[in-house]
């Protein structure tokens, strides 16, 4: 089985978000970049398929040269080789078209992407990719087993979960649950040394559509001070929620 | 040229988000001088969509579509869009809509923008406001493609009544076997309990509750309020509560009217996930907890004393206001 894990290079979850150039760009100043958490769960599941079922795992990222430390981290975790499509990820549709080209050239059976990146939150790359390639697709995937060409996936739905049966080739929109938080791997020294020698192929982008464009960003409005209620007077909170906030 | 909406239903009953997307679509249709057409799947009360401004319903009655199937539903919506010559399709931000929308976007080469929180800023160019950076910011996003798909955030635009009479027409899509290549085997849905996705009130517990054995009072508080229960990331990582309850940047987003955080300090990742909630209450014994800076109301105190007291007061309140 040949697996492609699509990774996005995103600000660490603890990052404070600021905008620059007249609020038209995300301010990367002082921001630590990491593998998108939803993708990292998928990458770790791919490692399981590699170790238990002999799968080959490649990672791909659509981004400029600045994303290479994040790609190297994925190699240090255990991916066999990497591809970087040398283009700024303009929007989800654009990225999906670039990935589709990589998949066509690489003959992959299983493509694992995160259900969304935690920066631009488009949540569309895996679904568009699957549809462009006429592959099966399961989103918000929290469990995946492969047996030959048959796949059994668990999908998180609002208020529960759904068991799904489908077949390869398959695209997954993954998230926490594919593996547990405690299963995530921190690269060790040997992994980091080996990652330096693994192939990281840079390919040029294909012409692609970009149907959406972020024009401007803004931060949430500053909040007023909290209204404190004395712990000995809990009834006042009930009254405030009813009469002032009008939420109960 | 009507605006098309995907109206979600469960066991024949429309979900609240069906009426929210209809309300939103009515506003867009007004701006564009057109009308709203809904697509419903095995729903019982199609005419009820008229209350929220839907003037035509394409009613799909098909046993093979009783359970949601993203690929097949996307096929149906693509066919409906063609039949209606639609350029704008509106759906919700539910798990089902977010599964289906990218498939539809690829089929129609449409720009898709999810998590939209307000009516379009303008319709020419077409610009919508959406959340970005996991609720740490907003983006004004232009959709320049001919066909546009908008995913409306839950509890953002809200319900707006615009009563019209909805003409219900049967719609028979043509679906090949290929549409069902991803099959639902079993759906395991909690019944009779509010879910984080659609609850008006969410009650959430953190590490301050010290252990899973102390969740009884969180559940009781949720019961009294008709609320969904949730938890912080450390709580789900330690296995005190299921992952499906984890709210925050890497968990589920919350956009309820009221969010009550008990024993949650308020890490930036957690606050991002619950930012879209309208009113936030924090109960924590540490007055320095960052959550107090993000909350509307707060009680500095021991949760094990405050919460049972709050449950009592709410019961009294409910008895008086019954």
Interface residues (C-beta under 8 A of the other chain):
Chain A: X11 X13 X14 X16 X17 X19 X26 X37 X38 X91 X92 X93 X96 X115 X118 X119 X120 X121 X122 X123 X124 X125 X126 X127 X128 X130 X131 X132 X136 X137 X138 X139 X140 X142 X152 X155 X156 X157 X158 X159 X160 X161 X162 X163 X164 X165 X166 X167 X173 X175 X176 X177 X180 X181 X182 X209 X211 X212 X213 X214 X215 X216 X217 X218 X219 X220 X223 X224 X226 X227 X228 X229 X230 X231 X234 X235 X237 X238 X240 X241 X242 X245 X247 X248
Chain B: X68 X70 X71 X74 X94 X95 X96 X98 X99 X101 X102 X103 X105 X106 X107 X109 X110 X111 X112 X113 X114 X115 X127 X130 X131 X132 X133 X134 X135 X136 X137 X138 X139 X140 X141 X142 X143 X144 X145 X181 X182 X183 X184 X185 X186 X187 X188 X189 X190 X193 X195 X196 X197 X198 X200 X201 X225 X237 X243 X244 X246 X249 X250 X251 X257 X258 X267 X268 X269 X275 X278 X279 X281 X282 X292 X293 X294 X295 X296 X297 X298 X299 X300 X301 X302 X305 X306 X309 X310 X313 X314 X316 X317 X321
